[in-house]
């Protein structure tokens, strides 16, 4: 089995979840080839994968967008709070999961959404 986990993360939380999912896949299927990468490094073509897992932050009750990422960045700059963690040379304004998914060739897709995780 070949699996790829693609994620968008501004503060590192979604990255941590994506890495845990990838580790869980490796543990459940020891012979599987599991790749975990940020959406900015995913590229337009993934090749042949048996399982694709995609995760991203929730902004304003939906998927992040260029506008929502810009608003989050502006808020953080004004509030002086946590700043988005980003890889060198990567700009948190995009592209994100929304834009990446829209650019993929049309395939059958199953999507789910997490509302909250019980404490």
N, C-alpha and C positions, 0 to 999 in steps of 0.2 A: 504494500500500500504506500502511496505517496500522498502526503498531506502538507498543506501550506496554511499557516496562520498569518493573516495580514491585519495590522492594527494601526489606528491613529490615536496618538496620545499627546496631550499638551503638558500635563503635569506628571506623567509617569504612572498613574494608576492603571490606565487601560493597558499599558505596556506590561505591567506586572501580571495582570490577568491573562494577557495573551501568552506570556512566557509560561505561566502555570498551565494553561490549556495545552501548549505544546509539550510540556513535560508529562502531563497526563496521557497524551496520545502516545508518547514514547514508552511510557510504562505499560500501557494497555496493549500496545502492539510493538514488542521489542524489535521486530524486523522492519518496521516502517521507517521510511525516510521522511522526517518531519522538519520543515523549514518554518522559521518564525521571523517575520520582517516587518518594518514599518511601511506604511502605505507609500511613502515617498520613494522607497526602494523597491516596490513591488513591480513596477513597470506595467506596460499595457498587456503583456502576454505572460501567462504563467506556465505555459506548456501543458503537459498532461498531468493533472492531479486527480486523485480519486476523491479527495475531501478538501474543501476550501472553507476555512473558518475566518470570518471577518468581524472585527470589533472596533468600535469607536465611541467617543464621548457623546453624551446627550446634552444638547444645548437647546434651551427653550422648548422642551418636551419633544425634541426630534433629533435627527441627525445633524451633526455640525455642518456649517456651510462657510464659505469665505467670509460672509458678513458676520456670522456668529463668532468665528475665530477672531476677527478684527475687533469685535466688541469685547470679547473676553480679554484680549491683549490690552486694549485701551483701559479697561476697568482695572486690570492688574497694575498698569503703569501709574494710574491715578491713586489707587489705594495703597500702593507700596507693599502689597502682599506677595504671596508666592508668585514667582515668575514661571512661565512655561519652560519646561526642560526640552531642549531640542538638540538634535545632533548638529555638529559643526556644519555650517553651510545650508542647513535646512530651515526654511522659514515657516513658522507655525500657521501662516495665513493660507496654506494650501499647497498642493492639492490634498484634499482629505478623502475619507472613505466615500462620501457622497459622489464626488467627482470621479473617483477611480471606478466605482461600480458603474456609473453611467457610461464610461468609456469602454467597458468590457463588451465583447461580443455577446449577443443575446443567447442565453441558455436557460434551462430550467433552474430556478433558484428557489430555495426555501429560506424564508427570513423569519427571525424571531426578535423580540424586543424585551429587554429586562426593565421592569419598572422599579423594583427595589429589592434589596437583599435583606431578609429578616435578620435581626441582630443576634 
